[in-house]
């Protein structure tokens, strides 16, 4: 069995936790901002 995991910092408990690499952490959403940037680049060209 594969042992694929990553270690993340739990800000509430102040400990490191091993989690699946498929789990999501506290990341900034980039979906909307990337689309706006790409649209501006296309308009400039």
PyMOL Python script that loads the backbone (N, CA, C, O; Angstrom):
from pymol import cmd

cmd.read_pdbstr("""\
ATOM      1  N   UNK A   1       0.843  -1.181   0.000  1.00  0.00           N
ATOM      2  CA  UNK A   1       0.000   0.000   0.000  1.00  0.00           C
ATOM      3  C   UNK A   1       0.887   1.244   0.000  1.00  0.00           C
ATOM      4  O   UNK A   1       1.878   1.317   0.727  1.00  0.00           O
ATOM      5  N   UNK A   2       0.515   2.215  -0.824  1.00  0.00           N
ATOM      6  CA  UNK A   2       1.284   3.455  -0.894  1.00  0.00           C
ATOM      7  C   UNK A   2       1.102   4.281   0.371  1.00  0.00           C
ATOM      8  O   UNK A   2       0.033   4.287   0.981  1.00  0.00           O
ATOM      9  N   UNK A   3       2.152   4.967   0.745  1.00  0.00           N
ATOM     10  CA  UNK A   3       2.095   5.843   1.916  1.00  0.00           C
ATOM     11  C   UNK A   3       2.274   7.278   1.438  1.00  0.00           C
ATOM     12  O   UNK A   3       3.331   7.884   1.615  1.00  0.00           O
ATOM     13  N   UNK A   4       1.221   7.806   0.829  1.00  0.00           N
ATOM     14  CA  UNK A   4       1.283   9.152   0.291  1.00  0.00           C
ATOM     15  C   UNK A   4       0.547  10.078   1.246  1.00  0.00           C
ATOM     16  O   UNK A   4      -0.664   9.962   1.433  1.00  0.00           O
ATOM     17  N   UNK A   5       1.284  10.990   1.841  1.00  0.00           N
ATOM     18  CA  UNK A   5       0.692  11.939   2.776  1.00  0.00           C
ATOM     19  C   UNK A   5       1.534  13.199   2.790  1.00  0.00           C
ATOM     20  O   UNK A   5       2.639  13.238   2.249  1.00  0.00           O
ATOM     21  N   UNK A   6       0.996  14.215   3.412  1.00  0.00           N
ATOM     22  CA  UNK A   6       1.774  15.425   3.627  1.00  0.00           C
ATOM     23  C   UNK A   6       1.526  15.911   5.040  1.00  0.00           C
ATOM     24  O   UNK A   6       0.523  15.563   5.664  1.00  0.00           O
ATOM     25  N   UNK A   7       2.434  16.704   5.528  1.00  0.00           N
ATOM     26  CA  UNK A   7       2.342  17.202   6.897  1.00  0.00           C
ATOM     27  C   UNK A   7       1.887  18.655   6.839  1.00  0.00           C
ATOM     28  O   UNK A   7       2.482  19.475   6.140  1.00  0.00           O
ATOM     29  N   UNK A   8       0.824  18.965   7.581  1.00  0.00           N
ATOM     30  CA  UNK A   8       0.323  20.334   7.630  1.00  0.00           C
ATOM     31  C   UNK A   8       0.329  20.830   9.068  1.00  0.00           C
ATOM     32  O   UNK A   8       0.334  20.036  10.009  1.00  0.00           O
ATOM     33  N   UNK A   9       0.327  22.140   9.227  1.00  0.00           N
ATOM     34  CA  UNK A   9       0.309  22.762  10.548  1.00  0.00           C
ATOM     35  C   UNK A   9      -1.134  23.105  10.901  1.00  0.00           C
ATOM     36  O   UNK A   9      -1.815  23.802  10.150  1.00  0.00           O
ATOM     37  N   UNK A  10      -1.595  22.612  12.047  1.00  0.00           N
ATOM     38  CA  UNK A  10      -2.931  22.936  12.549  1.00  0.00           C
ATOM     39  C   UNK A  10      -2.812  24.207  13.380  1.00  0.00           C
ATOM     40  O   UNK A  10      -2.214  24.201  14.456  1.00  0.00           O
ATOM     41  N   UNK A  11      -3.389  25.306  12.868  1.00  0.00           N
ATOM     42  CA  UNK A  11      -3.256  26.596  13.550  1.00  0.00           C
ATOM     43  C   UNK A  11      -4.008  26.633  14.871  1.00  0.00           C
ATOM     44  O   UNK A  11      -3.620  27.373  15.776  1.00  0.00           O
ATOM     45  N   UNK A  12      -5.063  25.859  15.002  1.00  0.00           N
ATOM     46  CA  UNK A  12      -5.852  25.869  16.235  1.00  0.00           C
ATOM     47  C   UNK A  12      -5.176  25.055  17.336  1.00  0.00           C
ATOM     48  O   UNK A  12      -5.053  25.519  18.470  1.00  0.00           O
ATOM     49  N   UNK A  13      -4.740  23.843  17.000  1.00  0.00           N
ATOM     50  CA  UNK A  13      -4.122  22.960  17.997  1.00  0.00           C
ATOM     51  C   UNK A  13      -2.630  23.203  18.161  1.00  0.00           C
ATOM     52  O   UNK A  13      -2.036  22.747  19.138  1.00  0.00           O
ATOM     53  N   UNK A  14      -2.008  23.920  17.213  1.00  0.00           N
ATOM     54  CA  UNK A  14      -0.569  24.198  17.219  1.00  0.00           C
ATOM     55  C   UNK A  14       0.258  22.914  17.196  1.00  0.00           C
ATOM     56  O   UNK A  14       1.194  22.748  17.979  1.00  0.00           O
ATOM     57  N   UNK A  15      -0.105  22.008  16.282  1.00  0.00           N
ATOM     58  CA  UNK A  15       0.633  20.757  16.091  1.00  0.00           C
ATOM     59  C   UNK A  15       0.688  20.446  14.597  1.00  0.00           C
ATOM     60  O   UNK A  15      -0.117  20.957  13.818  1.00  0.00           O
ATOM     61  N   UNK A  16       1.643  19.606  14.207  1.00  0.00           N
ATOM     62  CA  UNK A  16       1.699  19.110  12.843  1.00  0.00           C
ATOM     63  C   UNK A  16       0.830  17.866  12.739  1.00  0.00           C
ATOM     64  O   UNK A  16       0.781  17.059  13.667  1.00  0.00           O
ATOM     65  N   UNK A  17       0.138  17.707  11.602  1.00  0.00           N
ATOM     66  CA  UNK A  17      -0.756  16.574  11.393  1.00  0.00           C
ATOM     67  C   UNK A  17      -0.438  15.961  10.030  1.00  0.00           C
ATOM     68  O   UNK A  17      -0.260  16.684   9.050  1.00  0.00           O
ATOM     69  N   UNK A  18      -0.367  14.631   9.968  1.00  0.00           N
ATOM     70  CA  UNK A  18      -0.183  13.932   8.699  1.00  0.00           C
ATOM     71  C   UNK A  18      -1.558  13.720   8.075  1.00  0.00           C
ATOM     72  O   UNK A  18      -2.454  13.157   8.705  1.00  0.00           O
ATOM     73  N   UNK A  19      -1.722  14.176   6.823  1.00  0.00           N
ATOM     74  CA  UNK A  19      -3.004  14.063   6.123  1.00  0.00           C
ATOM     75  C   UNK A  19      -2.766  13.540   4.710  1.00  0.00           C
ATOM     76  O   UNK A  19      -1.638  13.545   4.217  1.00  0.00           O
ATOM     77  N   UNK A  20      -3.825  13.097   4.077  1.00  0.00           N
ATOM     78  CA  UNK A  20      -3.749  12.637   2.699  1.00  0.00           C
ATOM     79  C   UNK A  20      -3.296  13.779   1.805  1.00  0.00           C
ATOM     80  O   UNK A  20      -3.623  14.937   2.063  1.00  0.00           O
ATOM     81  N   UNK A  21      -2.548  13.463   0.757  1.00  0.00           N
ATOM     82  CA  UNK A  21      -2.120  14.518  -0.152  1.00  0.00           C
ATOM     83  C   UNK A  21      -3.290  15.039  -0.982  1.00  0.00           C
ATOM     84  O   UNK A  21      -3.170  16.074  -1.636  1.00  0.00           O
ATOM     85  N   UNK A  22      -4.408  14.339  -0.962  1.00  0.00           N
ATOM     86  CA  UNK A  22      -5.584  14.780  -1.701  1.00  0.00           C
ATOM     87  C   UNK A  22      -6.410  15.805  -0.928  1.00  0.00           C
ATOM     88  O   UNK A  22      -7.312  16.424  -1.492  1.00  0.00           O
ATOM     89  N   UNK A  23      -6.113  15.986   0.342  1.00  0.00           N
ATOM     90  CA  UNK A  23      -6.883  16.933   1.152  1.00  0.00           C
ATOM     91  C   UNK A  23      -6.499  18.367   0.807  1.00  0.00           C
ATOM     92  O   UNK A  23      -5.400  18.630   0.320  1.00  0.00           O
ATOM     93  N   UNK A  24      -7.419  19.285   1.067  1.00  0.00           N
ATOM     94  CA  UNK A  24      -7.181  20.705   0.813  1.00  0.00           C
ATOM     95  C   UNK A  24      -6.882  21.417   2.108  1.00  0.00           C
ATOM     96  O   UNK A  24      -7.462  21.110   3.149  1.00  0.00           O
ATOM     97  N   UNK A  25      -5.984  22.358   2.042  1.00  0.00           N
ATOM     98  CA  UNK A  25      -5.652  23.158   3.215  1.00  0.00           C
ATOM     99  C   UNK A  25      -6.234  24.550   3.098  1.00  0.00           C
ATOM    100  O   UNK A  25      -7.144  24.788   2.304  1.00  0.00           O
ATOM    101  N   UNK A  26      -5.716  25.455   3.878  1.00  0.00           N
ATOM    102  CA  UNK A  26      -6.148  26.847   3.819  1.00  0.00           C
ATOM    103  C   UNK A  26      -5.382  27.535   2.706  1.00  0.00           C
ATOM    104  O   UNK A  26      -4.315  28.107   2.926  1.00  0.00           O
ATOM    105  N   UNK A  27      -5.933  27.473   1.531  1.00  0.00           N
ATOM    106  CA  UNK A  27      -5.288  28.074   0.373  1.00  0.00           C
ATOM    107  C   UNK A  27      -6.154  29.207  -0.150  1.00  0.00           C
ATOM    108  O   UNK A  27      -7.377  29.188  -0.013  1.00  0.00           O
ATOM    109  N   UNK A  28      -5.510  30.181  -0.743  1.00  0.00           N
ATOM    110  CA  UNK A  28      -6.228  31.292  -1.339  1.00  0.00           C
ATOM    111  C   UNK A  28      -6.893  30.808  -2.624  1.00  0.00           C
ATOM    112  O   UNK A  28      -6.263  30.146  -3.448  1.00  0.00           O
ATOM    113  N   UNK A  29      -8.140  31.137  -2.783  1.00  0.00           N
ATOM    114  CA  UNK A  29      -8.862  30.759  -3.995  1.00  0.00           C
ATOM    115  C   UNK A  29      -8.300  31.555  -5.163  1.00  0.00           C
ATOM    116  O   UNK A  29      -8.215  32.782  -5.101  1.00  0.00           O
ATOM    117  N   UNK A  30      -7.921  30.862  -6.222  1.00  0.00           N
ATOM    118  CA  UNK A  30      -7.308  31.536  -7.359  1.00  0.00           C
ATOM    119  C   UNK A  30      -8.160  31.445  -8.612  1.00  0.00           C
ATOM    120  O   UNK A  30      -7.782  32.001  -9.643  1.00  0.00           O
ATOM    121  N   UNK A  31      -9.269  30.778  -8.561  1.00  0.00           N
ATOM    122  CA  UNK A  31     -10.070  30.554  -9.766  1.00  0.00           C
ATOM    123  C   UNK A  31     -10.496  31.870 -10.404  1.00  0.00           C
ATOM    124  O   UNK A  31     -10.238  32.092 -11.587  1.00  0.00           O
ATOM    125  N   UNK A  32     -11.138  32.734  -9.649  1.00  0.00           N
ATOM    126  CA  UNK A  32     -11.638  33.990 -10.193  1.00  0.00           C
ATOM    127  C   UNK A  32     -10.535  34.949 -10.575  1.00  0.00           C
ATOM    128  O   UNK A  32     -10.604  35.582 -11.629  1.00  0.00           O
ATOM    129  N   UNK A  33      -9.533  35.069  -9.753  1.00  0.00           N
ATOM    130  CA  UNK A  33      -8.475  36.039 -10.019  1.00  0.00           C
ATOM    131  C   UNK A  33      -7.659  35.643 -11.245  1.00  0.00           C
ATOM    132  O   UNK A  33      -7.223  36.518 -11.994  1.00  0.00           O
ATOM    133  N   UNK A  34      -7.442  34.361 -11.469  1.00  0.00           N
ATOM    134  CA  UNK A  34      -6.680  33.931 -12.642  1.00  0.00           C
ATOM    135  C   UNK A  34      -7.445  34.221 -13.922  1.00  0.00           C
ATOM    136  O   UNK A  34      -6.852  34.630 -14.920  1.00  0.00           O
ATOM    137  N   UNK A  35      -8.756  34.014 -13.901  1.00  0.00           N
ATOM    138  CA  UNK A  35      -9.547  34.271 -15.101  1.00  0.00           C
ATOM    139  C   UNK A  35      -9.514  35.745 -15.470  1.00  0.00           C
ATOM    140  O   UNK A  35      -9.439  36.080 -16.652  1.00  0.00           O
ATOM    141  N   UNK A  36      -9.567  36.629 -14.489  1.00  0.00           N
ATOM    142  CA  UNK A  36      -9.525  38.063 -14.764  1.00  0.00           C
ATOM    143  C   UNK A  36      -8.176  38.458 -15.345  1.00  0.00           C
ATOM    144  O   UNK A  36      -8.114  39.249 -16.286  1.00  0.00           O
ATOM    145  N   UNK A  37      -7.100  37.917 -14.796  1.00  0.00           N
ATOM    146  CA  UNK A  37      -5.761  38.238 -15.291  1.00  0.00           C
ATOM    147  C   UNK A  37      -5.586  37.749 -16.722  1.00  0.00           C
ATOM    148  O   UNK A  37      -5.016  38.454 -17.554  1.00  0.00           O
ATOM    149  N   UNK A  38      -6.070  36.552 -17.012  1.00  0.00           N
ATOM    150  CA  UNK A  38      -5.943  36.007 -18.360  1.00  0.00           C
ATOM    151  C   UNK A  38      -6.770  36.813 -19.347  1.00  0.00           C
ATOM    152  O   UNK A  38      -6.341  37.025 -20.481  1.00  0.00           O
ATOM    153  N   UNK A  39      -7.950  37.265 -18.936  1.00  0.00           N
ATOM    154  CA  UNK A  39      -8.790  38.067 -19.813  1.00  0.00           C
ATOM    155  C   UNK A  39      -8.108  39.394 -20.143  1.00  0.00           C
ATOM    156  O   UNK A  39      -8.167  39.854 -21.283  1.00  0.00           O
ATOM    157  N   UNK A  40      -7.462  40.011 -19.153  1.00  0.00           N
ATOM    158  CA  UNK A  40      -6.749  41.262 -19.400  1.00  0.00           C
ATOM    159  C   UNK A  40      -5.582  41.055 -20.357  1.00  0.00           C
ATOM    160  O   UNK A  40      -5.332  41.896 -21.220  1.00  0.00           O
ATOM    161  N   UNK A  41      -4.868  39.948 -20.211  1.00  0.00           N
ATOM    162  CA  UNK A  41      -3.746  39.660 -21.103  1.00  0.00           C
ATOM    163  C   UNK A  41      -4.232  39.487 -22.535  1.00  0.00           C
ATOM    164  O   UNK A  41      -3.585  39.960 -23.469  1.00  0.00           O
ATOM    165  N   UNK A  42      -5.365  38.813 -22.718  1.00  0.00           N
ATOM    166  CA  UNK A  42      -5.903  38.593 -24.062  1.00  0.00           C
ATOM    167  C   UNK A  42      -6.345  39.903 -24.697  1.00  0.00           C
ATOM    168  O   UNK A  42      -6.196  40.087 -25.905  1.00  0.00           O
ATOM    169  N   UNK A  43      -6.890  40.822 -23.889  1.00  0.00           N
ATOM    170  CA  UNK A  43      -7.325  42.112 -24.423  1.00  0.00           C
ATOM    171  C   UNK A  43      -6.139  42.943 -24.882  1.00  0.00           C
ATOM    172  O   UNK A  43      -6.243  43.688 -25.857  1.00  0.00           O
ATOM    173  N   UNK A  44      -5.012  42.821 -24.187  1.00  0.00           N
ATOM    174  CA  UNK A  44      -3.828  43.606 -24.521  1.00  0.00           C
ATOM    175  C   UNK A  44      -3.195  43.152 -25.824  1.00  0.00           C
ATOM    176  O   UNK A  44      -2.567  43.947 -26.523  1.00  0.00           O
ATOM    177  N   UNK A  45      -3.355  41.882 -26.153  1.00  0.00           N
ATOM    178  CA  UNK A  45      -2.713  41.326 -27.356  1.00  0.00           C
ATOM    179  C   UNK A  45      -3.497  41.650 -28.555  1.00  0.00           C
ATOM    180  O   UNK A  45      -3.117  41.268 -29.662  1.00  0.00           O
TER     181      UNK A  45
END
""", "prot")
cmd.dss("prot")
cmd.show_as("cartoon", "prot")
cmd.util.cbc("prot")
cmd.orient("prot")
